[in-house]
Amino acid sequence: MVEDDAGWIQLLQLWFPAAGYSSVEYAVTGAQALEAAVQRKPDCVLLDFGLPDQNGSEVCAKLRAIPALARVPVVMFTAHGREKVLGLENGADYFVGKSDSSRELMATLGALFKRAKQEPGVLQHGDLSLHREDRRVFWKDAPVADLTPKAFALFHILVERGPQPVSREDLYRMVEGVENPGLSRALDVMLNRLKKSLPKELAERIVNVKNFGYCFLEDRRVTRP
């Protein structure tokens, strides 16, 4: 939990034990949070946007740049649209507004950890499941694709984050393990190959988010972002 507001920390220290979360570490600056996360990989990072040394989106970007922490779920506390955009651009997964009720926060954490407890090596998303061991994709209980390592990594990221969009830079970095200063065409090629490997209905759910990146929609009938 990365937060510098003493009053809010006191409230969280009441909520977490009551909800069964007994192992919670606190940091009051972004620098402290990054140091703690490197020393002991967290199951989740709860991140306030306004911190004394840097904003939450900057901390999130630095977390995502560390390979071992690139997929740690990040829940950002903010209610402002602009801050949400910055959070998305830097890899935040969930957003929760600060409130005197714990309901939204605990519901978000419950969903997050429920997904984490699914069958090891299998990402389940409705009727879709991705099996990491053999890179097979199952849809409606039937195998529909055997993907290459890069195509599988790309699809896994999009499904895991969906329906929230993932920036082109983050996609390239998480698949290739390096920054992407100007190789955007390489990502387009990988995405085209991925979509050709999937059934049409699944492929159509991978959509471009103009001037940002891509996302995997819950249903192809959902309006594009």
Residue frames as qw, qx, qy, qz and C-alpha x, y, z in Angstrom:
[[0.000, 0.891, 0.454, 0.000, 0.00, 0.00, 0.00],
 [0.448, 0.098, 0.029, 0.888, 1.64, 3.24, -1.18],
 [0.194, -0.831, -0.410, -0.321, 0.01, 6.16, 0.60],
 [0.367, 0.196, -0.373, 0.830, 1.21, 9.22, 2.55],
 [0.415, -0.504, -0.070, -0.755, -2.12, 10.33, 4.07],
 [0.022, 0.179, -0.850, 0.495, -2.03, 9.24, 7.73],
 [0.569, 0.090, 0.382, -0.722, -5.81, 9.36, 8.11],
 [0.790, 0.308, -0.316, -0.425, -6.40, 7.18, 5.08],
 [0.412, 0.324, -0.835, 0.169, -3.74, 4.70, 6.25],
 [0.254, -0.106, 0.729, -0.627, -5.50, 4.40, 9.62],
 [0.743, 0.206, 0.118, -0.626, -8.77, 3.61, 7.86],
 [0.716, 0.376, -0.556, -0.191, -7.11, 0.98, 5.66],
 [0.163, 0.313, -0.857, 0.375, -5.46, -0.58, 8.72],
 [0.529, 0.042, 0.573, -0.625, -8.97, -1.22, 10.04],
 [0.770, 0.367, -0.098, -0.512, -10.42, -2.50, 6.76],
 [0.498, 0.463, -0.724, -0.115, -7.70, -4.94, 5.72],
 [0.040, -0.168, 0.925, -0.338, -7.66, -7.18, 8.85],
 [0.574, 0.211, 0.463, -0.642, -11.47, -7.18, 8.93],
 [0.758, 0.470, -0.183, -0.414, -11.48, -8.50, 5.35],
 [0.970, -0.094, 0.204, 0.095, -8.84, -11.14, 6.07],
 [0.629, 0.642, -0.191, 0.393, -5.81, -9.37, 4.59],
 [0.690, -0.703, -0.017, 0.171, -3.22, -9.73, 7.33],
 [0.679, -0.216, 0.258, 0.653, 0.02, -9.23, 5.39],
 [0.314, 0.889, 0.236, 0.235, 0.00, -5.64, 4.19],
 [0.578, -0.233, -0.024, 0.782, 3.13, -3.50, 3.92],
 [0.115, 0.950, 0.272, -0.097, 3.00, 0.29, 3.73],
 [0.542, 0.016, 0.136, 0.829, 5.19, 2.83, 1.97],
 [0.028, 0.824, 0.327, -0.462, 4.74, 6.60, 2.04],
 [0.145, 0.723, -0.357, -0.573, 6.80, 7.47, -1.05],
 [0.849, 0.466, -0.149, -0.201, 7.22, 6.01, -4.50],
 [0.321, 0.625, -0.691, 0.170, 10.90, 5.35, -3.85],
 [0.406, -0.294, 0.758, -0.417, 10.12, 3.34, -0.71],
 [0.845, 0.227, 0.273, -0.400, 7.50, 1.35, -2.59],
 [0.717, 0.579, -0.379, -0.084, 9.85, 0.43, -5.43],
 [0.085, 0.543, -0.784, 0.287, 12.59, -0.63, -3.01],
 [0.578, -0.128, 0.661, -0.461, 10.16, -2.79, -1.01],
 [0.859, 0.366, 0.080, -0.349, 8.69, -4.40, -4.15],
 [0.549, 0.602, -0.580, 0.022, 12.14, -5.33, -5.46],
 [0.110, -0.424, 0.814, -0.380, 13.13, -6.88, -2.14],
 [0.301, 0.162, 0.905, -0.255, 9.91, -8.88, -1.85],
 [0.150, -0.147, -0.636, -0.743, 7.62, -9.31, -4.85],
 [0.390, 0.116, 0.491, -0.770, 4.09, -8.29, -3.81],
 [0.299, 0.380, 0.872, 0.080, 0.86, -10.05, -4.78],
 [0.140, 0.820, 0.468, 0.297, -0.66, -6.65, -5.50],
 [0.319, -0.061, -0.157, 0.933, 0.29, -2.97, -5.29],
 [0.033, -0.857, -0.514, 0.017, -2.27, -0.43, -4.05],
 [0.482, 0.027, 0.093, 0.871, -1.05, 2.93, -5.27],
 [0.046, 0.839, 0.342, -0.421, -2.20, 6.46, -4.52],
 [0.555, 0.692, 0.202, 0.414, -1.82, 8.93, -7.39],
 [0.019, 0.902, -0.158, 0.400, -0.62, 11.84, -5.26],
 [0.854, -0.312, -0.188, 0.372, 2.66, 11.03, -3.50],
 [0.271, -0.906, 0.065, 0.319, 5.26, 13.42, -2.04],
 [0.406, -0.501, 0.541, 0.540, 8.16, 12.42, -4.30],
 [0.089, 0.122, -0.723, -0.675, 6.44, 11.45, -7.60],
 [0.679, 0.045, 0.066, -0.730, 2.96, 10.69, -8.86],
 [0.759, -0.071, 0.615, -0.202, 1.47, 7.22, -8.89],
 [0.819, 0.563, 0.038, -0.106, 1.62, 6.84, -12.66],
 [0.275, 0.766, -0.572, 0.107, 5.40, 7.36, -12.55],
 [0.455, -0.390, 0.762, -0.245, 5.73, 4.69, -9.87],
 [0.852, 0.258, 0.392, -0.231, 3.58, 2.33, -11.95],
 [0.651, 0.715, -0.252, -0.045, 5.75, 2.89, -15.03],
 [0.021, 0.667, -0.722, 0.183, 8.89, 2.10, -13.02],
 [0.681, -0.138, 0.664, -0.276, 7.30, -1.09, -11.65],
 [0.847, 0.464, 0.192, -0.175, 6.37, -2.19, -15.17],
 [0.439, 0.779, -0.448, 0.016, 9.94, -1.60, -16.33],
 [0.274, -0.480, 0.812, -0.186, 11.24, -4.21, -13.85],
 [0.502, 0.113, -0.762, -0.392, 10.79, -7.62, -15.57],
 [0.236, -0.125, -0.917, 0.297, 10.05, -9.51, -12.33],
 [0.111, 0.411, 0.559, -0.711, 7.31, -7.01, -11.44],
 [0.119, 0.051, -0.480, -0.868, 5.88, -6.32, -14.90],
 [0.434, -0.310, -0.698, -0.478, 2.69, -8.33, -14.26],
 [0.167, -0.273, -0.723, 0.612, 2.06, -7.55, -10.60],
 [0.045, -0.745, -0.598, -0.292, -1.52, -6.19, -10.40],
 [0.205, -0.025, -0.220, 0.953, -1.65, -2.45, -9.68],
 [0.111, -0.769, -0.625, -0.070, -4.75, -0.84, -8.17],
 [0.266, 0.191, -0.071, 0.942, -4.60, 2.96, -8.33],
 [0.088, -0.675, -0.597, 0.425, -6.57, 5.26, -6.05],
 [0.042, -0.162, 0.190, 0.967, -8.00, 8.08, -8.14],
 [0.350, 0.614, 0.661, -0.253, -11.37, 9.47, -9.19],
 [0.176, 0.758, -0.134, -0.614, -10.10, 11.92, -11.81],
 [0.838, 0.514, 0.174, -0.056, -10.34, 11.13, -15.51],
 [0.376, 0.827, -0.409, 0.088, -6.97, 12.64, -16.41],
 [0.339, -0.569, 0.728, -0.178, -5.24, 10.64, -13.68],
 [0.848, 0.104, 0.498, -0.148, -6.90, 7.46, -14.94],
 [0.713, 0.694, -0.095, 0.004, -5.55, 8.14, -18.43],
 [0.095, 0.767, -0.610, 0.175, -2.04, 8.60, -17.03],
 [0.623, -0.317, 0.676, -0.233, -2.46, 5.43, -14.99],
 [0.883, 0.360, 0.281, -0.105, -3.56, 3.44, -18.04],
 [0.527, 0.793, -0.299, 0.062, -0.69, 4.79, -20.08],
 [0.029, 0.653, -0.706, 0.272, 1.73, 3.57, -17.43],
 [0.445, 0.116, -0.887, -0.029, 0.23, 0.13, -16.85],
 [0.364, -0.092, 0.617, -0.691, -2.30, 0.38, -14.00],
 [0.121, -0.156, -0.952, -0.233, -4.84, -2.45, -13.99],
 [0.254, -0.668, -0.699, -0.032, -7.66, -1.23, -11.73],
 [0.046, 0.363, -0.124, 0.922, -8.93, 2.11, -10.40],
 [0.391, -0.591, -0.690, 0.149, -10.73, 2.75, -7.11],
 [0.054, -0.726, -0.008, -0.685, -11.98, 6.06, -5.72],
 [0.198, 0.062, -0.695, 0.689, -11.24, 6.98, -2.11],
 [0.527, -0.479, -0.379, -0.591, -14.36, 6.59, -0.01],
 [0.347, -0.416, 0.600, -0.588, -15.48, 6.17, 3.57],
 [0.921, 0.013, 0.221, -0.321, -16.84, 2.77, 2.51],
 [0.330, -0.465, 0.785, 0.242, -14.60, -0.24, 1.91],
 [0.787, 0.326, 0.464, -0.242, -17.04, -1.91, -0.48],
 [0.650, 0.734, -0.157, -0.118, -15.49, -0.94, -3.86],
 [0.048, 0.710, -0.699, 0.064, -11.91, -1.58, -2.73],
 [0.513, -0.225, 0.806, -0.190, -12.68, -4.99, -1.21],
 [0.807, 0.447, 0.314, -0.225, -14.75, -6.03, -4.24],
 [0.489, 0.783, -0.378, -0.072, -11.83, -5.11, -6.51],
 [0.122, -0.564, 0.805, -0.136, -9.33, -7.04, -4.38],
 [0.720, 0.024, 0.635, -0.280, -11.69, -10.02, -4.18],
 [0.791, 0.587, 0.069, -0.158, -11.96, -10.21, -7.97],
 [0.274, 0.786, -0.554, 0.022, -8.22, -9.75, -8.37],
 [0.255, -0.435, 0.843, -0.187, -7.25, -12.56, -6.01],
 [0.810, 0.211, 0.457, -0.302, -10.00, -14.86, -7.26],
 [0.706, 0.670, -0.206, -0.100, -8.41, -14.67, -10.70],
 [0.097, 0.694, -0.699, 0.143, -4.98, -15.32, -9.18],
 [0.529, -0.246, 0.758, -0.293, -6.24, -18.53, -7.50],
 [0.849, 0.368, -0.064, -0.374, -7.38, -20.11, -10.73],
 [0.973, 0.019, 0.144, 0.178, -5.70, -23.26, -12.00],
 [0.386, -0.673, 0.380, 0.504, -1.91, -22.68, -12.10],
 [0.294, -0.179, 0.692, 0.635, -0.71, -21.91, -15.59],
 [0.122, 0.520, 0.760, 0.369, -4.23, -21.30, -16.88],
 [0.095, 0.160, 0.118, -0.975, -5.81, -17.90, -17.48],
 [0.097, 0.509, 0.852, 0.072, -9.59, -18.23, -17.44],
 [0.116, 0.231, 0.002, -0.966, -11.67, -15.44, -18.96],
 [0.696, 0.246, 0.074, -0.671, -15.31, -16.43, -19.39],
 [0.950, 0.223, 0.184, -0.120, -15.50, -19.17, -22.05],
 [0.589, 0.698, -0.356, 0.199, -11.87, -18.54, -22.99],
 [0.747, -0.610, 0.232, 0.130, -8.87, -20.21, -21.34],
 [0.476, 0.754, -0.440, 0.106, -5.16, -19.86, -22.11],
 [0.935, -0.329, 0.055, 0.124, -2.85, -22.71, -21.06],
 [0.028, -0.903, 0.413, 0.114, 0.67, -21.43, -20.53],
 [0.662, -0.355, 0.642, 0.154, 2.42, -24.84, -20.47],
 [0.557, 0.175, 0.696, 0.418, 1.65, -25.76, -24.09],
 [0.043, 0.303, -0.178, -0.935, 0.47, -22.32, -25.32],
 [0.021, -0.364, -0.853, -0.374, -2.94, -23.69, -26.29],
 [0.292, 0.006, 0.125, -0.948, -6.10, -21.60, -26.47],
 [0.015, -0.360, -0.933, -0.013, -9.45, -23.14, -25.54],
 [0.293, 0.015, -0.003, -0.956, -12.76, -21.50, -26.31],
 [0.782, -0.054, -0.003, -0.621, -16.12, -22.89, -25.24],
 [0.784, -0.300, 0.533, -0.105, -14.27, -26.01, -24.01],
 [0.881, 0.395, 0.199, 0.166, -12.72, -26.71, -27.41],
 [0.521, -0.417, 0.294, 0.684, -9.09, -26.15, -28.49],
 [0.469, 0.842, 0.253, -0.083, -8.99, -23.41, -31.12],
 [0.406, 0.850, -0.282, 0.180, -5.32, -22.44, -31.45],
 [0.832, -0.316, 0.004, 0.456, -1.71, -23.43, -30.71],
 [0.162, 0.984, -0.040, 0.059, 0.28, -20.21, -30.57],
 [0.646, 0.401, -0.335, 0.557, 3.95, -19.36, -30.91],
 [0.506, -0.365, -0.473, 0.622, 5.65, -18.14, -27.70],
 [0.100, -0.067, -0.022, 0.992, 5.43, -14.47, -28.68],
 [0.371, -0.324, -0.494, -0.717, 1.88, -14.69, -29.97],
 [0.580, -0.479, -0.655, 0.065, 0.80, -16.45, -26.79],
 [0.381, -0.289, -0.359, 0.802, 2.52, -13.85, -24.58],
 [0.073, -0.091, -0.201, -0.973, 0.85, -11.06, -26.54],
 [0.500, -0.395, -0.577, -0.511, -2.62, -12.63, -26.33],
 [0.564, -0.393, -0.635, 0.351, -2.17, -13.48, -22.65],
 [0.211, -0.153, -0.230, 0.938, -1.39, -9.84, -21.80],
 [0.268, -0.174, -0.319, -0.892, -4.39, -8.52, -23.73],
 [0.594, -0.402, -0.643, -0.270, -6.82, -11.05, -22.21],
 [0.521, -0.314, -0.571, 0.551, -5.44, -10.60, -18.69],
 [0.112, -0.181, -0.161, 0.964, -5.79, -6.81, -18.86],
 [0.173, -0.315, -0.583, -0.728, -9.00, -6.70, -20.91],
 [0.477, 0.727, 0.402, 0.285, -11.15, -4.77, -21.39],
 [0.190, -0.908, 0.097, 0.361, -8.72, -2.06, -20.28],
 [0.685, 0.705, -0.141, 0.115, -6.34, -1.00, -23.07],
 [0.754, -0.422, 0.203, 0.460, -2.60, -1.67, -23.04],
 [0.166, 0.877, -0.243, -0.380, -0.20, 0.80, -24.63],
 [0.816, 0.530, -0.227, 0.050, 1.90, -0.21, -27.62],
 [0.162, 0.694, -0.610, 0.346, 5.06, 0.44, -25.61],
 [0.576, -0.365, 0.613, -0.398, 3.97, -1.81, -22.73],
 [0.944, 0.221, 0.147, -0.196, 2.91, -4.61, -25.09],
 [0.675, 0.615, -0.372, 0.164, 6.20, -4.58, -26.94],
 [0.049, -0.642, 0.647, -0.410, 8.26, -4.40, -23.75],
 [0.704, -0.250, 0.540, -0.389, 6.42, -7.26, -22.02],
 [0.942, 0.308, 0.084, -0.100, 6.60, -9.53, -25.08],
 [0.694, 0.592, -0.275, 0.305, 10.15, -8.75, -26.20],
 [0.754, -0.483, -0.189, 0.402, 11.65, -7.82, -22.83],
 [0.437, -0.070, 0.087, 0.893, 13.12, -4.56, -24.21],
 [0.165, 0.644, 0.224, -0.712, 11.96, -1.01, -24.73],
 [0.514, 0.483, 0.612, 0.358, 10.49, -0.07, -28.09],
 [0.124, -0.539, -0.001, 0.833, 11.71, 3.37, -29.18],
 [0.360, 0.508, -0.253, -0.741, 10.64, 3.05, -32.79],
 [0.054, 0.111, -0.947, -0.297, 9.76, -0.50, -33.78],
 [0.552, 0.187, 0.403, -0.706, 5.99, -0.11, -33.72],
 [0.657, 0.335, -0.464, -0.491, 5.73, -1.98, -37.04],
 [0.258, 0.200, -0.937, 0.126, 7.05, -5.12, -35.33],
 [0.292, 0.141, 0.717, -0.617, 4.13, -5.06, -32.90],
 [0.627, 0.365, -0.036, -0.687, 1.64, -4.65, -35.75],
 [0.520, 0.323, -0.752, -0.246, 3.12, -7.70, -37.49],
 [0.059, 0.052, -0.930, 0.359, 2.86, -9.78, -34.30],
 [0.436, 0.250, 0.480, -0.719, -0.76, -8.71, -33.77],
 [0.636, 0.373, -0.326, -0.592, -1.73, -9.54, -37.35],
 [0.411, 0.229, -0.882, -0.038, -0.21, -13.01, -37.03],
 [0.141, 0.056, 0.814, -0.561, -1.96, -13.54, -33.71],
 [0.555, 0.307, 0.222, -0.741, -5.37, -12.56, -35.13],
 [0.611, 0.346, -0.565, -0.433, -4.89, -14.90, -38.10],
 [0.258, 0.157, -0.936, 0.179, -4.26, -17.77, -35.67],
 [0.229, 0.169, 0.703, -0.652, -7.50, -17.23, -33.77],
 [0.188, 0.571, 0.787, 0.135, -11.13, -17.88, -34.70],
 [0.129, 0.518, 0.287, 0.796, -12.67, -14.83, -36.35],
 [0.430, -0.788, -0.343, -0.276, -14.95, -14.02, -33.41],
 [0.689, -0.570, -0.100, 0.437, -12.02, -13.96, -30.98],
 [0.528, 0.108, 0.197, 0.819, -9.77, -12.06, -33.38],
 [0.008, -0.685, -0.347, -0.641, -12.41, -9.34, -33.77],
 [0.545, -0.795, -0.265, 0.025, -12.34, -8.75, -30.02],
 [0.597, -0.326, 0.064, 0.730, -8.75, -7.50, -30.27],
 [0.271, 0.882, 0.326, 0.206, -9.20, -3.87, -31.20],
 [0.484, 0.251, -0.084, 0.834, -7.01, -0.85, -31.77],
 [0.232, -0.846, -0.355, 0.324, -7.30, 2.07, -29.36],
 [0.466, 0.783, 0.096, 0.401, -6.45, 5.11, -31.46],
 [0.176, 0.782, -0.328, 0.500, -3.16, 6.80, -30.58],
 [0.555, -0.607, 0.451, -0.348, -2.61, 4.46, -27.62],
 [0.147, -0.331, 0.932, 0.003, -2.50, 0.70, -28.11],
 [0.512, -0.083, -0.738, -0.433, -4.81, -2.30, -28.11],
 [0.454, -0.195, 0.613, -0.616, -7.39, -4.00, -25.91],
 [0.193, -0.121, -0.954, -0.195, -9.31, -7.26, -25.71],
 [0.476, -0.223, -0.002, -0.851, -13.04, -6.66, -25.41],
 [0.465, -0.035, 0.772, -0.432, -15.38, -8.75, -23.28],
 [0.579, 0.461, 0.671, -0.039, -17.64, -9.20, -26.28],
 [0.349, 0.116, 0.481, 0.796, -17.31, -8.16, -29.91],
 [0.029, -0.747, -0.561, -0.355, -20.65, -6.36, -29.63],
 [0.394, -0.731, -0.234, 0.505, -19.18, -3.99, -27.03],
 [0.323, 0.942, 0.032, 0.087, -18.53, -0.53, -28.40],
 [0.742, 0.218, -0.177, 0.609, -14.87, 0.11, -29.12],
 [0.398, -0.658, -0.212, 0.603, -13.03, 2.53, -26.79]]
